[in-house]
Amino acid sequence: MTLNSNAEVEILLVEDNPNDAELALRALKKNNLANNVVVVGDGEEALDFVFARGQYAHRKIENGPRVILLDLKLPKVDGLEVLRLIKADPRTKAIPVIVLTSSKEEKDIVESYKLGVNSYILKPVDFDKFVEAVKDIGYYWLLLNQSAKN
Amino acid sequence: MENLRIRIAMMEVFVFGGNMKTREDLRRRIFSLLPQAFSAAAAGLGFTVLFGWLSGHPLLASFGANLIPTAPSTALLCFLLGLSILFRSRFPLNRGVAFIGTALGSLSAVATFLLFYASSAHIYSSVELLGISITGTFNGVPIGHMSPLSALICALTALAFLGSLSSSPERRGRAFAAFVLACILTLMSTALVLAYLLGTPLMYGGAFIPPALPTSLCSLFLALAVLSLTNLQVWPSSTTEETGVARSLYASILIFVLLSSGILATGYVYHRQFERQHRAEIEDVLASVSDLKVSELKHWREERLGGAAQFYGNTTFSRLAESSLRIPESVDARIGILTWFRQAQEGDQYDRISLYDPALVERFSYPNGFEPVDSLFLRHAATALRSREIVFQDFYRDEHTDRVFLNILIPICDIRNSNRVIGMVAMRIDPDTYVYPLLIKWPTPSRTAETLLIRKDGNNALFLNRLKFNNDAALKLRIPLDSTDVPAVKAALGQTGIIEGRDYRGMPVIADLHAVPDSPWFLVARMDLSEVYEPLTERLWITVFIMCGLLIGAGTGVGLLWREQKARFYRDHYLAGRERAWLHDVIARSLNEVYVFDPGTLQFKFANAGARHNIGYTTQELAGLTALDIKPEYTEQSFRAAVQPLLIGREMVLVFETVHRRKDGTRYPVESHLQLVERPEGAVILAIVNDITERKRTEEAKRESETLLQDIIDNSTSLIYIVDTDGRFVLVNRKAESVLGISREQLIGRTRDAFLPQEIAAAHRQNDAEVLRAGTSMTFEEENVEPDGRHTYLTVKFPLTNIEKSGYAVCGMSTDITERKRMEETLKASELRFRLAAGSLTDVIYEWDLKEKVDWYGDIDGLMGYPPGEFPRTLAGWAQLLHPDDSQLVFAAVDRQLKASAPYDLEYRIRRKDGAWCWWSARGSVRRDENGEPFGWIGSITDITERKRGEEESVFLASIIQSSDDAIFGKTPEGIILSWNAGAENMYGYSAEEILGRNVAILSPPDRPHEIAHLLERVGRDETIRQFETVRMTKDRKMIDVSLTLSPIRDAGGRVTGVSSITRDITRRKEAENELRRYVNQLSVINRLDRVISSTFDIEEVYDTVVSEMRHLLRFDRTSLMTLNEDGTEWQIVRQWTSGEAAFVPKTWRKVENSVVEWLVRNKRTLVESHIGEKGTWSETELLKKEGIASGVRVPLIVRGKVIGAMTLASKNPDAYKKGDVEILESLADQVGISIHNAAMYNKVEEHAATLEKRVAERTVQLEAANKELEAFSYSVSHDLRAPLRSIDGFSQIILEEYSNKFDAEGKRLLNVIRSNTQKMGELITDLLDLARVARDEMKTVRIDMSTLANSIFHEIASPEAQKRYSLSIGALPEAYGDPSLMRQVWRNLISNAIKFTAPKDVRRIEIGGRSEEGKTIYFIRDSGVGFDPQYAHKLFGVFQRLHKTEEFEGTGVGLAIVQRIVHRHGGEVWAEGVVGEGATFYFSLTSKEGDLEQQR
């Protein structure tokens, strides 16, 4: 998926499993949220994208993304680490991060909330339920648009 | 003497009522202080008011902005009266004060009576203002003048004060009158002040000047001052019962009167307050109602006139009217007019609107219809037409219909055409539509309230509306204007505001009057007073009822108080009386003489039985006598002089000795104690007299005997003297004085050294000491140097002993034998057969020819009781008379003299004629010729029987002392031992020879260096020390417990010259005591030891404790504690103490064989050796002996029949341990054995535990590793295992959605099967993870409210519809301790199970319950579901175990496994009961306490 470097990215989907990524995209699409979604496969790439460095050096940090959907189990840089770095940087900490994970481990949940995650969506096996869960992202969409307007 | 004084003091207090006196004093003090305080307050207030007037601060005179000020005259009067009373009470006896007081009081009384008259008659004089310019009025009366009430009060106060000025007790009536007056005044002023305090000052608003607040206060203070002043005069003392009771009655009545006046005043004021408030409320209502109505009426009128304005001057209407009148047939005009009229009528509710032509013929009317014309109307209409102005025709009664109307008459003019009158519109108003209802309407429910509308109609007030009580009043009822009592009339006369009066019915009413502006109307809002007062009456009854209750209560209370007071008074009196009677009885029966007589007449008033008995007079006789009659030594003058100090108070008690004369004339000496006792009826003299005859007699006898003794001593021809232990003369007789040529005074207190040569004095002293030491009389030959040369005396000396039989002085009686000596010498020297009858009866010279013949020179016959010449003159005859015991001695001595010239000087007994034994002191020597051959014998005998007898007595006493077991010895005050009896020898081990002359300090143990010195010092101060218990040291340094009695030995002069000491050996008693103490000590030590060693498992501590505590328990030189090894072959010493200190002993194992331990192991009993080695010889026996150990005890420590060690005690003393010691040691050994055993066991367990702990730690590490692995596993399961499932499900769904047209139904079904299976797989994974987590997660134990939990979970799981279908009952569940999230899971699984399995049934019932049992709580959930086969009950809780097909009930089969695991983790059990088709019950139990759970974990 190529993107106009100046275009504002609305959703950054960080998912290493291409099947899950595709399912997530479908779920987003079902909720009419699939415009301007960027999918990255590992934590490092996600950080590069967000902080506009490496292969994304031509980007501007100010240009989004508006929402980050973040899997926790990621190659190279772990999802929690990605979350920590995003929330630690004043330029990016305002971006809503939604953790999308199949882990029900309490410590992951607790850790994520400690790091300042905005929401936490469990990836159910049942796709229909997943679609339902993605609907919640719409809430952030709304929030995002409002904050953009403001 | 001291005793007597106390008794007198007691008598004064009790008999003469000192107690009452003090109470009376207090009352007097209070009642002298109170008037001063009150009058000062009144004077101060008066002064303040005057100051306020003078300084221009009238507020100081009124105490409030809206209050009347006190007049200057009143203030001055109060000030003066206050001062008068103050001085009067301050200086009650000052005549000047009394005079000025009388003058001032009389003046005040006169002045105030005048003022009272003047003020009552409204005559105000400017004199009253005292020259202060005061203008202004208060409620219409000029201020600055005295209120008549104040004047009256002041006048009465002045009178009361005058009454109180008479202080003489004879005129008590006046004081009483003053008191009563003061009471009344107090009540009056209290009422005034109370009224002020309650906010309803009295007399305000009346015709008279009200009394001011400062005035009221002043008069209250003045009244109280007079009251307290007169109180004392009326009841000067409270000694008699009647006045006391009466007084308490008066006080009670006064209290009751004050209380009830307070209650009444409060009730009255409260009621008045309420009444005023209520009145104000009613007035408010009336005023506001009439205000409202007036404004509404005004408004209504304006509106009406405004309505009229639409026709008046309206060109359109005038044109229309003109045309319609012009062309009556014109339908248009007609319709036009009627439309106007209809609109006006409908808009403003006119009764009728009509158009008249200028001829006042009605042309149109709405509503239509003909009505005859009223004449009054025509009159007004004409006015209207004439004036061309709107006329408001007031209420009138239509003469045809008799209805009341109002009219607005509007002339219609043609404005364009010179204002020609075209016609007239009449708008008729029916008051019933608006006005009357408005007037009738009353906003609050009221029976009588109404509003009247009045118009002045000629000389009448005309009522315009219908009335509540007169429906036909409108325009008919009129009341003449001269009945000014009627509110309507007043209103018509223009008065406004609230008034009271009588209404048209003659009923008293309250009304508010108002004129209605712009109208001739007056509005009266009125209400019957009866209605107004209705609630007040009710309230009044309640108030009266309450007040009655309070009054009864107060009366009862005061009555009870009075009764109690009275009872107490009588009780006090009774008790005091009884006490007095008792004392009186004591005094009356006393054998001491007690008299009471009058100090003036000296006549007797009382004499007790003792006195009567002694003096011999009867009471009646005594009553006629005076003190002088029994005191013959005194004349009246001298007696009065003697008692003068008492009367003038210089002496409290007079004590003197005198003589009393009995009735029979005999006299006896007495000691008299006189005391002046103040009584209310006058002072008396109390005399307490002791008969001292006996004392006198004894004194006399003693003096006589002393004189006699002195005479004897002085007249003796012998020298008699007494010297103390220091050799100082204490007594010498006259003979001694004359012999020594030194006066008695010079001799006393000095030693012989002062006048005798050294060596002679020393010899005398030595003799003295000898006598003291021997404690018996002795005879010495002593020499004295006298002015005429050296004299020889035969001196008998004997010790003077005190009560303890130790000598404190020596008495010597010396007979001058110089002459005799000289004669003897002469005889010896000249060897002349010189027969000489000795001057003394007792001395006889004899001559023996060495054969048979004995010649006696002297009165031997007289001496021996023979007739002259009959005493044997032969040797044989003499020898026969010798005492058998002595004859051998005598002949032996004679033999010795004959053969060896040994001195013959001995004492023997010889029989008198009468058979009595007589002691002779015999001397003699052989006479030899030139060749030395004996040819004769010459000698002398002295009868010393008398002396011997004395000696024998002394010897007898000494033998008693000697034979006493107690150590009895005498010593000098410095402690030099002078005598020493056999008891002392036995006790201390010193013989008399050894110890005499040494200091007693050698008997004191070294650790008490100062004790003896201290004791001696005390004795030196003439103190006797009895039974002083201490320790003394014997010669062989053994300590003995003794009880000492030390007494001073005094010389005749009373000086302490020696100390006698009796020592009793109390070692045995002490030992017994010590034994007991030791036993107690041992018990406590054993107890302590027991506590310590049973509280510790540290074996070393047990050893230490045992051995160190042993020191307190038993005496030993060595103790050791030894233990055996397990198989009992070797032993070692684990602790050893030597002589009270821990000794280091290397812990080496030694062979049991041949050691004493072997004996102990074999015999299993204690080995006691009084002497080491007596019971056998062991390997260490020799060693012990070498160490000097002489005896020992060894006790085996036996636990469960096995010897595990031993304790030994060893002492260097043989036979050191007694049965008791052994018992203690044995009991200790039992304890120690068990402790050592326990400690050893504990150590073993500890070791095991340590190993176990280590193993547990290792296992834990392994387990933790496994757990980590499991955690990682489940983490990846949840992540990685689910991802493919999600993909399968997700993509199947996509296929179903996006490619559905490519699949037939079977294909879609199969895809759905895939999906459902993947989802089920997902569920399985979730459940398995849950199961794993349940086992893994850490538990947080808290208290859980299970009822709430179960309830919330049911409502969480079941949908609202489901909740309706199920009947759930949750009983009261006991609280649980556990992890809340796990417990939540338990309930969730159980409840969802119950819901699930109950769903297919018709009756869906779920019951949850629980109970507490011992140490656990059991919960259950019972459902009415499909149940299960009990034979599979055990399978229920297995993982993936299902008892139903998946088609029937969905589920993974993990839920109950999770439940089981959680419950097990909580230390509980889970089980189930069920019947197929009948339902199932699942139970689980939990431990009921947090601690239990912790323990289980």
HADDOCK unambig.tbl for C-alpha pairs under 7 A between the chains (distance, minus, plus):
assign (segid A and resid 19 and name CA) (segid B and resid 1287 and name CA) 6.04 0.50 0.50
assign (segid A and resid 20 and name CA) (segid B and resid 1287 and name CA) 6.57 0.50 0.50
assign (segid A and resid 23 and name CA) (segid B and resid 1290 and name CA) 6.47 0.50 0.50
assign (segid A and resid 102 and name CA) (segid B and resid 1278 and name CA) 6.40 0.50 0.50
assign (segid A and resid 102 and name CA) (segid B and resid 1279 and name CA) 5.45 0.50 0.50
assign (segid A and resid 103 and name CA) (segid B and resid 1278 and name CA) 5.71 0.50 0.50
assign (segid A and resid 103 and name CA) (segid B and resid 1279 and name CA) 5.68 0.50 0.50
assign (segid A and resid 125 and name CA) (segid B and resid 1282 and name CA) 6.70 0.50 0.50
assign (segid A and resid 125 and name CA) (segid B and resid 1285 and name CA) 6.19 0.50 0.50
assign (segid A and resid 125 and name CA) (segid B and resid 1286 and name CA) 4.35 0.50 0.50
assign (segid A and resid 125 and name CA) (segid B and resid 1289 and name CA) 6.79 0.50 0.50
assign (segid A and resid 125 and name CA) (segid B and resid 1319 and name CA) 5.96 0.50 0.50
assign (segid A and resid 125 and name CA) (segid B and resid 1322 and name CA) 5.88 0.50 0.50
assign (segid A and resid 126 and name CA) (segid B and resid 1286 and name CA) 6.61 0.50 0.50
assign (segid A and resid 126 and name CA) (segid B and resid 1289 and name CA) 6.27 0.50 0.50
assign (segid A and resid 126 and name CA) (segid B and resid 1319 and name CA) 5.85 0.50 0.50
assign (segid A and resid 127 and name CA) (segid B and resid 1286 and name CA) 6.87 0.50 0.50
assign (segid A and resid 127 and name CA) (segid B and resid 1289 and name CA) 6.18 0.50 0.50
assign (segid A and resid 127 and name CA) (segid B and resid 1290 and name CA) 4.85 0.50 0.50
